[in-house]
Amino acid sequence: MARLEDFVSLVQFTPGRAQYALTQAMTHIAGEGEGPLAVAVGAAQRAAGRAAELEARWATRKAQSNARGKAAAIDNLLDRAVTALHQHLSARLTLLGPDHPQGKQAADLLLRWLPEGPGAINGLAFEDELGRVDLVVEGLRGPDAAAVAALEAGFIVGELARLAGEFRAELARTAAESISFDQVRQARAELQRALTVVVVQAMARWSAPAQAADFARFMAPVTEQMDRLRALRRRRQPILDVDPGTGVEGPVVDDEG
């Protein structure tokens, strides 16, 4: 099923950046009543508020996730498996080069699943790391299964899946609070979709070529935050959220994508 996000691609926003950008954008349509665009902005602001609340609760839980039961030992094995996958694909790419069919496959898999190296996954808190590994395994056993087989990486992917299952069971056994990362992930997805609706409504509001400046003016705060997020990811720096009222950068936010 086609989704709205498939047609309008936005950088993944943090809740604070979304709230700050939307507040700034609203100044350009203040006093116009409850039109479709204002309604969309309001819905996105509420989604950002819900996401911010869950992110805060999740941060509290992560602080309690150190060495729970056997989780630390399993996490160490999982880190090794992630590193082994990166080394295996990197070795194929180095040996064959990007112009060789298998070299290109290795490069594509590295870019898609390990663009920032194994440390970007291994350095996450337990539940966040498990979520990332789940996505990697799902992709490598699904759309990229043929490439994995051609590159003889199936054993490593199997180990990732096995260890992820053990890790999940151990984390569930030692869970400290009734909040799951799936709830956080869902809140992030809802925020992203709400932001997409805002962009679509703005495009509909100022669709004529002569209205391009009005559209750009409204979108400027959103574009500014997107540019900053892209720059942080490009430099492989921690993703910082901002104070929704001032735009001042604050705590680090775990980056899922």
C-alpha positions as CSV (number, residue, x, y, z in Angstrom):
1,M,0.0,0.0,0.0
2,A,1.3,3.4,-1.0
3,R,2.0,5.8,1.9
4,L,2.1,9.5,1.9
5,E,5.8,9.3,3.1
6,D,6.7,7.5,0.0
7,F,6.0,10.6,-2.1
8,V,7.3,13.3,0.2
9,S,10.6,12.5,1.8
10,L,11.7,14.3,5.0
11,V,14.7,13.9,7.2
12,Q,13.7,12.2,10.5
13,F,12.9,15.1,12.9
14,T,13.4,15.1,16.6
15,P,10.4,16.2,18.7
16,G,12.0,19.5,19.8
17,R,13.1,20.5,16.3
18,A,9.7,19.7,14.9
19,Q,7.9,21.8,17.6
20,Y,10.3,24.7,17.1
21,A,10.1,24.7,13.3
22,L,6.3,24.4,13.4
23,T,6.0,27.3,15.8
24,Q,8.1,29.5,13.6
25,A,6.2,28.5,10.5
26,M,2.9,29.3,12.1
27,T,3.8,32.9,12.4
28,H,3.2,33.2,8.6
29,I,-0.4,32.1,8.8
30,A,-1.3,33.4,12.2
31,G,-4.8,34.9,12.5
32,E,-6.1,33.0,9.4
33,G,-8.4,30.6,11.4
34,E,-8.6,26.9,11.3
35,G,-7.8,26.2,7.6
36,P,-6.5,22.8,6.5
37,L,-2.9,24.0,6.9
38,A,-3.4,25.3,10.4
39,V,-5.2,22.1,11.4
40,A,-2.3,20.0,10.0
41,V,0.3,22.1,11.9
42,G,-1.7,21.7,15.1
43,A,-1.9,17.9,14.7
44,A,1.9,17.8,14.0
45,Q,2.6,19.8,17.1
46,R,0.5,17.4,19.2
47,A,2.4,14.5,17.7
48,A,5.7,16.1,18.5
49,G,4.5,16.6,22.1
50,R,3.6,12.9,22.4
51,A,6.9,11.9,20.9
52,A,8.8,14.2,23.3
53,E,7.0,12.6,26.3
54,L,7.9,9.1,25.2
55,E,11.5,10.0,24.4
56,A,11.9,11.4,27.9
57,R,10.4,8.2,29.5
58,W,12.6,6.1,27.2
59,A,15.7,8.0,28.3
60,T,14.9,7.3,31.9
61,R,14.5,3.6,31.2
62,K,17.8,3.5,29.2
63,A,19.6,4.8,32.3
64,Q,18.4,1.7,34.1
65,S,19.5,-0.8,31.4
66,N,23.1,-1.3,32.4
67,A,24.1,-5.0,32.8
68,R,20.6,-6.4,33.4
69,G,21.0,-10.1,33.9
70,K,22.9,-11.7,31.0
71,A,22.1,-8.7,28.7
72,A,25.6,-7.3,28.9
73,A,27.2,-10.6,27.9
74,I,24.8,-11.1,25.0
75,D,25.3,-7.5,23.9
76,N,29.0,-8.1,23.7
77,L,28.4,-11.1,21.3
78,L,26.0,-9.1,19.3
79,D,28.5,-6.3,18.9
80,R,31.0,-8.8,17.6
81,A,28.5,-10.1,15.0
82,V,27.7,-6.6,13.8
83,T,31.4,-5.9,13.5
84,A,32.0,-9.2,11.7
85,L,29.3,-8.3,9.1
86,H,30.9,-4.9,8.5
87,Q,34.4,-6.5,8.2
88,H,33.1,-9.2,5.8
89,L,31.4,-6.8,3.5
90,S,34.3,-4.3,3.6
91,A,36.8,-7.1,2.7
92,R,34.8,-8.1,-0.4
93,L,34.6,-4.5,-1.4
94,T,38.3,-4.0,-0.9
95,L,39.2,-7.2,-2.7
96,L,36.9,-6.8,-5.7
97,G,36.4,-3.1,-6.0
98,P,33.2,-1.2,-6.6
99,D,33.1,-2.0,-10.3
100,H,32.9,-5.8,-9.7
101,P,29.3,-7.1,-9.3
102,Q,29.9,-8.5,-5.9
103,G,32.0,-5.5,-4.9
104,K,29.0,-3.3,-5.8
105,Q,26.7,-5.5,-3.8
106,A,28.9,-5.2,-0.8
107,A,29.1,-1.4,-1.2
108,D,25.3,-1.2,-1.5
109,L,24.7,-3.3,1.6
110,L,27.2,-1.3,3.6
111,L,25.6,2.0,2.5
112,R,22.1,0.7,3.3
113,W,22.6,-1.0,6.6
114,L,26.0,0.1,8.1
115,P,26.6,3.6,6.6
116,E,28.3,4.9,9.8
117,G,30.2,1.7,10.7
118,P,29.4,-0.9,13.4
119,G,30.0,1.6,16.2
120,A,26.8,3.5,15.3
121,I,24.9,0.3,16.3
122,N,27.1,-1.1,19.0
123,G,27.2,2.2,20.9
124,L,23.5,2.4,21.3
125,A,21.6,1.5,24.5
126,F,20.4,-2.1,24.7
127,E,16.9,-1.7,23.4
128,D,17.9,0.8,20.7
129,E,20.6,-1.5,19.5
130,L,18.2,-4.4,19.3
131,G,15.8,-2.3,17.3
132,R,18.5,-1.4,14.8
133,V,19.7,-5.0,14.5
134,D,16.1,-6.2,13.9
135,L,15.9,-3.8,11.0
136,V,19.2,-5.0,9.5
137,V,18.3,-8.6,9.8
138,E,14.8,-8.0,8.3
139,G,16.4,-6.3,5.3
140,L,19.2,-8.8,4.8
141,R,16.8,-11.7,5.0
142,G,14.2,-10.0,2.9
143,P,14.9,-7.7,-0.1
144,D,18.7,-8.2,0.2
145,A,18.7,-11.9,0.7
146,A,20.1,-12.7,-2.8
147,A,23.0,-10.3,-2.3
148,V,23.8,-11.8,1.2
149,A,23.9,-15.3,-0.4
150,A,26.2,-14.1,-3.2
151,L,28.5,-12.6,-0.7
152,E,28.5,-15.6,1.5
153,A,27.3,-13.6,4.5
154,G,24.4,-15.8,5.4
155,F,26.1,-17.3,8.5
156,I,26.8,-13.9,10.0
157,V,23.2,-12.8,9.4
158,G,22.0,-16.0,11.0
159,E,24.1,-15.3,14.0
160,L,22.7,-11.8,14.2
161,A,19.2,-13.1,14.2
162,R,20.0,-15.8,16.8
163,L,21.7,-13.4,19.2
164,A,18.9,-10.8,18.7
165,G,16.4,-13.4,19.8
166,E,18.4,-14.2,22.9
167,F,18.9,-10.5,23.6
168,R,15.2,-9.7,23.2
169,A,14.3,-12.5,25.6
170,E,16.8,-11.3,28.2
171,L,15.7,-7.7,28.0
172,A,12.0,-8.7,28.3
173,R,12.9,-10.8,31.4
174,T,14.6,-7.9,33.1
175,A,12.4,-5.0,31.8
176,A,12.4,-2.1,34.3
177,E,9.4,0.0,33.1
178,S,6.2,-0.6,31.1
179,I,7.4,1.3,28.0
180,S,8.8,-0.4,24.9
181,F,11.0,1.0,22.1
182,D,8.2,0.1,19.7
183,Q,6.1,2.8,21.4
184,V,8.9,5.3,20.8
185,R,9.4,4.2,17.2
186,Q,5.6,4.5,16.6
187,A,5.6,8.0,18.0
188,R,8.5,9.0,15.8
189,A,6.6,7.6,12.8
190,E,3.4,9.4,13.7
191,L,5.3,12.6,14.0
192,Q,7.0,12.1,10.7
193,R,3.7,11.5,9.0
194,A,2.1,14.5,10.6
195,L,5.0,16.7,9.3
196,T,4.5,15.2,5.9
197,V,0.9,16.2,5.9
198,V,1.9,19.8,6.8
199,V,4.2,19.9,3.8
200,V,1.5,18.5,1.5
201,Q,-1.0,21.1,2.8
202,A,1.5,23.9,2.3
203,M,2.1,22.7,-1.3
204,A,-1.6,22.7,-1.9
205,R,-2.0,26.1,-0.3
206,W,0.7,27.8,-2.5
207,S,0.6,25.6,-5.6
208,A,0.9,28.4,-8.2
209,P,4.3,29.3,-9.5
210,A,3.7,32.9,-8.5
211,Q,3.2,31.7,-4.9
212,A,6.6,30.0,-4.6
213,A,8.0,32.7,-2.4
214,D,5.1,32.3,0.1
215,F,5.6,28.6,0.2
216,A,9.4,29.0,0.7
217,R,8.8,31.5,3.5
218,F,6.4,29.2,5.4
219,M,8.7,26.2,4.9
220,A,12.0,28.0,5.8
221,P,12.0,26.9,9.5
222,V,11.4,23.3,8.5
223,T,14.1,23.5,5.8
224,E,16.5,25.0,8.2
225,Q,16.1,22.1,10.7
226,M,16.4,19.6,7.9
227,D,19.6,21.2,6.7
228,R,21.0,21.0,10.3
229,L,20.0,17.4,10.7
230,R,21.6,16.4,7.4
231,A,24.8,18.2,8.4
232,L,25.0,16.4,11.7
233,R,24.5,13.0,10.0
234,R,26.9,13.9,7.2
235,R,29.6,14.7,9.8
236,R,28.6,11.6,11.8
237,Q,28.0,13.8,14.9
238,P,25.5,13.1,17.6
239,I,21.9,14.2,16.8
240,L,21.0,17.0,19.2
241,D,17.4,17.9,19.9
242,V,16.6,21.5,20.6
243,D,14.5,23.4,23.1
244,P,11.1,23.8,21.4
245,G,10.7,27.3,22.6
246,T,14.2,28.7,21.9
247,G,15.7,26.4,19.3
248,V,18.8,26.1,21.4
249,E,20.5,22.7,21.0
250,G,20.3,20.4,24.0
251,P,20.5,16.7,24.8
252,V,21.7,14.0,22.4
253,V,18.9,12.0,20.7
254,D,19.5,8.4,19.7
255,D,19.4,8.3,15.9
256,E,17.3,5.3,14.3
257,G,17.7,5.8,10.4
